[in-house]
Amino acid sequence: MKVVLITGCSTGIGLATATQFSNEDYQVIATARNPESSEELVELGKKDNVLLKELDVCDQESVDKLFDELNDFDLSLIHISE
């Protein structure tokens, strides 16, 4: 199973993209600054092939921490919005 890392998953395009990949043959790492703040993302995280992770792409320490935790992934989709 291929692994996809998607940022900005709490709402909008990021959430829709994570949902779409989770319905395909992918392991999804869905990230957001505060994953628990989105009911839809929390619900998506209940799927066996979805892993929720905290990530603030504007904070280098947050990025470094996540990449230290991850072993490998095949594709990354970076979605940044306010």
C-alpha positions as CSV (number, residue, x, y, z in Angstrom):
1,M,0.0,0.0,0.0
2,K,1.4,3.4,-1.0
3,V,1.6,6.1,1.7
4,V,0.5,9.7,1.1
5,L,1.2,12.6,3.4
6,I,-1.4,15.4,3.1
7,T,-1.2,18.7,5.0
8,G,-4.1,21.1,5.8
9,C,-6.6,18.3,6.3
10,S,-8.9,20.0,8.9
11,T,-11.2,21.5,6.2
12,G,-11.7,22.2,2.5
13,I,-9.4,20.8,-0.2
14,G,-7.0,19.2,2.3
15,L,-9.9,17.3,4.0
16,A,-11.5,16.3,0.6
17,T,-8.1,15.1,-0.7
18,A,-7.5,13.0,2.4
19,T,-11.0,11.5,2.2
20,Q,-10.5,10.7,-1.5
21,F,-7.1,9.0,-1.0
22,S,-8.5,7.1,2.1
23,N,-11.2,5.6,-0.2
24,E,-8.4,4.3,-2.6
25,D,-5.6,1.9,-1.9
26,Y,-3.5,4.3,0.1
27,Q,-2.3,4.7,3.7
28,V,-3.1,8.4,4.5
29,I,-1.1,10.5,6.9
30,A,-3.5,13.4,7.4
31,T,-2.0,16.4,9.1
32,A,-3.4,19.7,10.6
33,R,-2.3,22.2,13.2
34,N,-5.0,20.8,15.5
35,P,-6.5,17.6,14.1
36,E,-9.0,17.3,17.0
37,S,-10.6,20.6,16.1
38,S,-12.3,19.1,13.0
39,E,-15.1,16.6,13.6
40,E,-14.9,15.4,10.0
41,L,-11.1,14.8,10.3
42,V,-11.5,13.0,13.6
43,E,-14.2,10.8,12.0
44,L,-11.9,10.1,9.0
45,G,-9.1,9.2,11.4
46,K,-11.2,6.2,12.6
47,K,-10.5,4.4,9.3
48,D,-7.7,1.8,9.5
49,N,-5.7,3.4,6.7
50,V,-5.7,6.9,8.1
51,L,-3.3,8.3,10.6
52,L,-3.8,11.8,12.1
53,K,-0.8,13.9,12.9
54,E,-0.3,17.4,14.2
55,L,1.7,19.6,11.9
56,D,2.1,23.3,11.5
57,V,3.9,23.8,8.2
58,C,5.0,27.3,9.3
59,D,6.9,25.9,12.3
60,Q,10.2,24.3,11.5
61,E,10.2,22.4,14.8
62,S,6.8,20.9,14.0
63,V,8.0,19.8,10.6
64,D,11.2,18.3,11.9
65,K,9.3,16.4,14.6
66,L,6.9,14.9,12.1
67,F,9.6,13.9,9.7
68,D,11.6,12.3,12.6
69,E,8.5,10.2,13.4
70,L,7.8,9.1,9.8
71,N,9.7,6.2,8.1
72,D,8.8,6.8,4.5
73,F,6.0,7.9,2.2
74,D,5.4,7.8,-1.5
75,L,3.7,11.1,-2.2
76,S,3.1,14.4,-0.3
77,L,0.4,16.9,-1.0
78,I,1.0,20.2,0.6
79,H,-2.0,22.4,1.0
80,I,-1.6,25.6,3.0
81,S,-4.4,28.1,3.7
82,E,-5.6,30.4,6.4
